[in-house]
Amino acid sequence: MLPYPVFEGYSRKLMTLTMILKNNEILLGMKNRGIGKGKWNGFGGKVEPNETIDDAAIREVKEECGLDVISIEKIGIIEFEYSGSKELLEGHIYLCKLFSGEIIESDEMAPIKWYKIEDTPCDKMWIDHKFWFPMIQKQIPFKAHFKYLNDDTMLDSTIVIISNSMKKSRKTFVNFVIKKENQILLCNKIEGSKCLLKHKPVRNGESIENSAIRYLEWNYGMTAEQFQKIAVVDIEFIDDSCTQEIYFFVVDVTKLINTPLIEDSKWVNISDITVENLWPDYTFLSKLLMMEPFKAYFLINEDNILCSKYYNN
Ligand SMILES: CNc1ncnc2c1ncn2[C@@H]1O[C@H](COP(=O)(O)OP(=O)(O)OP(=O)(O)O)[C@@H](O)[C@H]1O
């Protein structure tokens, strides 16, 4: 499943953005004019006619911070869309770890400062930065699309990993939302945050349905009429060599005499589940509970969700 949006009838304006790294530091400049005025940013600008994108990146670094690029590598492509506009800004994102010369501030960019990566001033940068910065840190090629209403309000974000996905192995799991009347079984994931039950691996050669039957009938004596497949979710972990595909079933155990007990889990009133403490998010659970079939895609960096997308079946 590819969550990436398709654009027809849009023109494109090419731009570059180079993030300069040294050990554990990143070089940022305060933009004093043009696009992104008042924000810390990497270095870049429009690609001129008759210039390659790589050459534009090298030229912009020199113009905006004085450094001479020795080598750069492209790490991502980001499309910026503004609501109501039929022009996409196509930003080519580069990493530069080899450079020479002295930093020179200009009217356009000052001050220019090395920041420790963990001290990157995300709140004074473009909002999109925090979504793709983990890719820069971990040097994972990506493609992204951000839709803005205006410079301070983002309407939609999509990030996908490009090169790795092909090489990644894929594991399939089933998982269950077990409910009775107004309660569901949730497990405690980390302190204060709740999630559905643990994913159960589907065996090699076994169908998804048979796998669900095996877990539910064998362990809890349920019959196939009591559960229904609602959703399939693709989860990609940015630094893992495998992606997960998880099929979610909703199981109503209201009529069972002995309600199941599942390791590390407890019954929770649905009305007590708050938007903040549920993983991955509330939309996910509410769609399942409304038995509304869907597909979803999540891109995860450690415990953060960088991208979540829902599609109706
Ligand atoms: C919407 N969210 C965004 N998030 C992160 N970065 C963004 C951005 N939108 C624009 N950028 C970057 O801002 C620079 C603008 O370049 P900027 O130099 O102002 O363009 P300008 O029109 O002045 O071009 P010239 O330098 O004259 O070629 C350029 O690096 C471009 O990639």
The ligand as an SDF file (V2000), in Angstrom:
LIG
                    3D

 32 34  0  0  0  0  0  0  0  0999 V2000
    6.7590   25.2620    3.5560 C   0  0  0  0  0  0  0  0  0  0  0  0
    7.7430   24.6310    4.3340 N   0  0  0  0  0  0  0  0  0  0  0  0
    9.0750   24.6980    4.1720 C   0  0  0  0  0  0  0  0  0  0  0  0
    9.7780   23.9370    5.0100 N   0  0  0  0  0  0  0  0  0  0  0  0
   11.1070   23.9300    4.9550 C   0  0  0  0  0  0  0  0  0  0  0  0
   11.8090   24.6640    4.0980 N   0  0  0  0  0  0  0  0  0  0  0  0
   11.1320   25.4230    3.2320 C   0  0  0  0  0  0  0  0  0  0  0  0
    9.7490   25.4910    3.2110 C   0  0  0  0  0  0  0  0  0  0  0  0
    9.3810   26.3360    2.2340 N   0  0  0  0  0  0  0  0  0  0  0  0
   10.5000   26.7890    1.6700 C   0  0  0  0  0  0  0  0  0  0  0  0
   11.5590   26.2280    2.2650 N   0  0  0  0  0  0  0  0  0  0  0  0
   12.9490   26.4550    1.9750 C   0  0  0  0  0  0  0  0  0  0  0  0
   13.1660   27.8480    2.1110 O   0  0  0  0  0  0  0  0  0  0  0  0
   14.1070   28.2550    1.1940 C   0  0  0  0  0  0  0  0  0  0  0  0
   13.4760   29.3310    0.3640 C   0  0  0  0  0  0  0  0  0  0  0  0
   14.4170   29.8040   -0.4110 O   0  0  0  0  0  0  0  0  0  0  0  0
   14.6320   31.3460   -0.6410 P   0  0  0  0  0  0  0  0  0  0  0  0
   16.0780   31.5320   -0.6730 O   0  0  0  0  0  0  0  0  0  0  0  0
   13.8190   32.1840    0.2650 O   0  0  0  0  0  0  0  0  0  0  0  0
   13.9690   31.4860   -1.9750 O   0  0  0  0  0  0  0  0  0  0  0  0
   14.1670   32.6800   -2.8340 P   0  0  0  0  0  0  0  0  0  0  0  0
   12.8690   32.9030   -3.4670 O   0  0  0  0  0  0  0  0  0  0  0  0
   14.7020   33.7810   -2.0230 O   0  0  0  0  0  0  0  0  0  0  0  0
   15.2340   32.0520   -3.7970 O   0  0  0  0  0  0  0  0  0  0  0  0
   16.6770   32.5390   -4.0880 P   0  0  0  0  0  0  0  0  0  0  0  0
   17.5170   32.2860   -2.8470 O   0  0  0  0  0  0  0  0  0  0  0  0
   16.5170   33.9650   -4.4180 O   0  0  0  0  0  0  0  0  0  0  0  0
   17.0510   31.6360   -5.2110 O   0  0  0  0  0  0  0  0  0  0  0  0
   14.5010   27.0560    0.3870 C   0  0  0  0  0  0  0  0  0  0  0  0
   15.6600   26.4890    0.9260 O   0  0  0  0  0  0  0  0  0  0  0  0
   13.3310   26.1340    0.5710 C   0  0  0  0  0  0  0  0  0  0  0  0
   13.6330   24.7880    0.4140 O   0  0  0  0  0  0  0  0  0  0  0  0
  1  2  1  0
  2  3  1  0
  3  4  1  0
  3  8  2  0
  4  5  2  0
  5  6  1  0
  6  7  2  0
  7  8  1  0
  7 11  1  0
  8  9  1  0
  9 10  2  0
 10 11  1  0
 11 12  1  0
 12 13  1  0
 12 31  1  0
 13 14  1  0
 14 15  1  0
 14 29  1  0
 15 16  1  0
 16 17  1  0
 17 18  2  0
 17 19  1  0
 17 20  1  0
 20 21  1  0
 21 22  2  0
 21 23  1  0
 21 24  1  0
 24 25  1  0
 25 26  2  0
 25 27  1  0
 25 28  1  0
 29 30  1  0
 29 31  1  0
 31 32  1  0
M  END
$$$$
